[in-house]
């Protein structure tokens, strides 16, 4: 699937910076809020930015690599947690409701037959990926379909007025997939990338790292970004990749969550690095390997509050801070407006 992403370009940068610097405060005293405000104003090419109809899409899918015993939880937890999302009982439900963020749930490849009368978006490609320790996780056709599915959801949201979007995920085994993507894209080793996931002990992490290293060796060097995604990704991860690339094409603000979602962003980055212009990184995950991903793309997250849940929770929690950046930019008085003496 082709995406037409343009780098963020505006002739308003000087005016945007002046507007920030002439607020009634010392220059730079609002820290990261100033950087966020400038980025959003430049993305939207305006001196009056706004965040409209914020949304988070949670994509769920199962992973064949769970056959290798890389998770302390059985894969049934994937569909059980989807049911929890539908029942409004998960952390992401709480935080999106609190911050008035629209929440969408998508079945990209869960090994379960859900009832048709739910609010779940049915874009199931198959009942889980193949085991990448033995073969490619998905076919090129499946990967292409996942990319298109994610892109289509974002297009519909944008058409309804959404201009800021985040992503979450659910899928037992997906930290292994994300770690493998990190290794394949950057040359990181399994032991550097593999973390505890849903609660592995030290022996479990070592096993996980070994599975990843052996899979990397099995498939050999892969240079094509899409082929890496096909080989090691999940249906939910590939759907998020397509969604991110489409969001950047549509000049939307993208909130990037933790380890799994950043692995999708890593794939999107290697497909088209201009996607980074539209990304705000919500938080640093406690999952081992996330800092390596952030370092690879030069990202500085807003928060570091020891979260590692996934689901898009980091983005939901960080959203009020992003909104604060836009609000001060639009509503805070300048020295001239307030009749306050500026520094000499």
N, C-alpha and C positions, 0 to 999 in steps of 0.2 A: 504494500500500500504506500502511495506517495503522499508526502506532506509538504506543504509550501510554507515553511517558517521563515520569517524575516527577523533579522536582528532588530532590537529596540533602537529606534532612531527618532530623535525629536529636535526641533530647533528651539525648544523651550527650556533646555537644561539650565542656561544662565539665569533665566527668570525663576525657575523652580528653586535653584540653590539660593538665590537672593531672597525669595519668599521665606524659606526655612531660616536663613541666617538673620533676618530682620525681625523675627518674632521676639517677644519680650522675654528674652533669656540670653545667657551667654552662648556664643556659638559652640555647637557640639554638645551642649549640656543635656540634651534628650537622647544622646547616644544612638543606639540601634534604631530607635523610633525615627530619627532623622533620615537614616539610610533607607528604611522601609518606605517612608513617605516619598522620598525622591524616586525610588524605584517604581512605585505604583503610579506616580504622576507621569513619569517618563513612559511607562508601558501604555498608559491611557492617553498620552500626549495632550495633557491638559493641566491648567493651574487649579482646577476644581475637581479632583478625582473623587470617585465614590465606589463603594463596594455594594454590589446589587445582588440580592437573592443568593447568598453564599450556600454552597452545597458540598457534601462529601459523599462519594460513591464508595461503598464497601463491596469489594469483589471477593467471592469465595470459590475455592477449587481444591480438589484433592490431588495428592502427589504419589506417583508410583514408587518413588524412592523410599517411602515408608516401609516397604518390604525389607529394607536393609536394617531395620531396627534402630533408626536414628532419632526416634521420638519416644519419650516416656508415656505419651498419650496415644490411644488407638485412633485410627482415622475417623471413626464414628463421631468423634468430638467435632469435626468440621460441620457436619449437618446439624448436630445438636446445638452448636453455637449459632448457626444460622436461624434455627428456631428461636433461640434466645433473642437474637436481634429482632426478629419479627414480633416477638412478645414484649418488646421494649425493655428488656431486662439487662442489657449489656452496658458497659461503661460508655461506649460510643453513643448509645441512645440517651444516656443521662447528659452527656456534655453537649451534644448537638441540640437537644431540647433546651438546655440552659442558655445556650448562646444563639438560639433562633437560626440554626443552620439546617437546611433541608438535607435529609438523609435518604439515600437510595441504596438498595441492596440488590446485588446481582449474582446469580448462580452462573458462574463461568464454566464449572466442571466438577460439581460435587457428586460424589458417588451415593446418590439418594434421589428418590423420586418425590419431589415436593408436590403438594396439592396445587392445582392451577388457580385457586381462588385467593391466593395470597398476594401481597404487594411486591413479592420477589420478581425481579426482572429475569426472565428466563433466556439466557444466552449460553446455555450449556453446550459445549462442544463435544465432550465425552465425559464419562464418569471417572475423571481423574486422568492425569498424564501417565505416560509409560515410565518405567523405572530407568532413570538416566544412568544408573550404575551398570546397566546392561545394553541399553539402546537409547536413541534420542528421545527426549521427553515428549516431543510432538512432531508432527509432520510439517513441512512448509505450508501446506494448505491450512492446517489447523492453526498455525501461528498467524498466518495472514487473516484468518477469520477472527481470531481473538483481537488482533490489532483493530480490525474494522469495527468489531462490536463495541470496544471501548470508545473509539472515535465517534461512533454514532450516538452513544448516550450523551457525550459531551456536546455534540452539535445540537441535540435537542434541548439540552439545558441552556445553552447559549442563546438559542432562538427564543427561549422563554424569559430571557433577561438576566441570566446568571453570568457574572463576569469574574468571579473568584471561586476556585474549586479546589477541593482536597480529595485525597484517596486513602482508603483503608483496605484491609485484606483479612481473610480468614482461610486457613488451610493447614492442617497438620502436615508437617514436613517442609513448610515453605521457608523456614530459616536455613535449611540445608540447600534448597534451591537458590536462595539469595546469596548464600556464601559461595556456592559453586559459580554463580554468575560473577561475583567479585573476583574470584580466582581466574576465571576464563578471560575476563576483560582486562585485568590489570597484572596478571602474573603472580598474584598473591598465593601463598601456600595454604593448604587446608587448615593447618594448625593455627595460622595467623587469622584466618577468616571465620572458623567455626566457633560458635558460642553455645551457651547453655540452652538456648531456645526456650521451650516450655518447662525446662527444669532438669536437664541432663546433669549427671555428676561428672567428675573428672574423666572417668573411664568412658562414659558415654560421649563426651566431647572428643576424646581421642579417636573413638570409633567413627564418629561423624567425620572428623578430619580425614581419616584414612579412606572412607568411602568417597569423599570428594576428590582426594588426590588420585585415587585409582580410576575414577571416572574421567578426570582430566586426561590422564595417560591413555585410557581406552579410546577416547574420541580424537586424541591427537591435537596438534595446534589448529585452531580455527581463527581466521582473521575477519571473516564477514560478521558484522554485528548482528544481523538477523539470524544467522546460523547459530551463533552462540546462544541467542534467546531460544531458538527451537530446541537446542540440545539440552539445556539445563534449566530453562524457565518453567513456570507453571502457567496454566490458563489464566489464573487471576493476575499474575504478574504481567503477562503479555497484553492482557486487556488494559491494564493500567498504563503500559507503555504507549499503546495506541491512543488512549485517552489523553495522556500528557502531551503527546506530539500534536494532537488535534487542538488541545487547549492553547498551546503556544501559537499554532497557526491562526487561531481566532483571537489572539492577543489578550487572553485571559490571564489573570493572576493565578499561579499554581502554588498551593500550599503542599510542601513535601513533608511527609510523616517520617517514621523511623526506618529501621533496617530493611524491611521487605520493600516498602514503597521506594526507598532510596535505591534499592537494587534495580527497580523498574526505571527510575530516573537515570541510573548509570547506563542501562541499555539504551534509553532514549538519547542520552548524551552522545554515545558512540554512533548512533544513527544520525543525529544532527545536533551538534553542540550548541546551536543557537537557542535550544530549549531552555538553557540556563538563564537567559535574560529574563524569563518570566517566572522564575522559581524563588519562593521564599521558604527557607528551611525552618520548620517549626521547632524541632528539638533534637538534641543528641540522645540517641537510644543507649541504654546500658548494654545492649547486645554487642558482644565482641565482634569487631569487624566494621561496625558503623562508622567509627572515627576514620578508618582507612578509606571508606567510601567518600566521606566528607572531604578528606585531605586530597583525594584523587581529583575532585572537581572544584576544589578551592571554596567549599561552602562553609559558612558560619551560621549555625542555627541560633534561633532566638533564645531557646530555653535549654537548660540542662538540669532536670529535676528527677533524674534517676528512673525515668519511665522506660518500659520495654514491653508494653502490652500489645502494641499494634492496633488494628481496627480503625486507624485514623485518629486515635485519641489525642496524640500530640498536636495534630493540626487543629482539632476542635478546641483544645485548651489554649492554644496560642492565638486563635482568631481574635479574641478581644484586644490583644496587644496590637495586632495588625490594624484593627479598627481604630484603636487609639492613635496610631500613627497618621491615619487619614484625617481623623477628627482634629488633631492639633494643627495639621497643615491647613485645614479649611477654616477653623473657627478661632484659633488663638490670635490675639491682637498683635500687630506689629508695634514697634516703638513709636512710629509716627501716629498710628491709629489711637494708641492709648495715651499719647502725650507724655511718654516716658523718655527721658534723656538716654540716648544711645551712648556707647563708649566713644571716647574721643579718638 
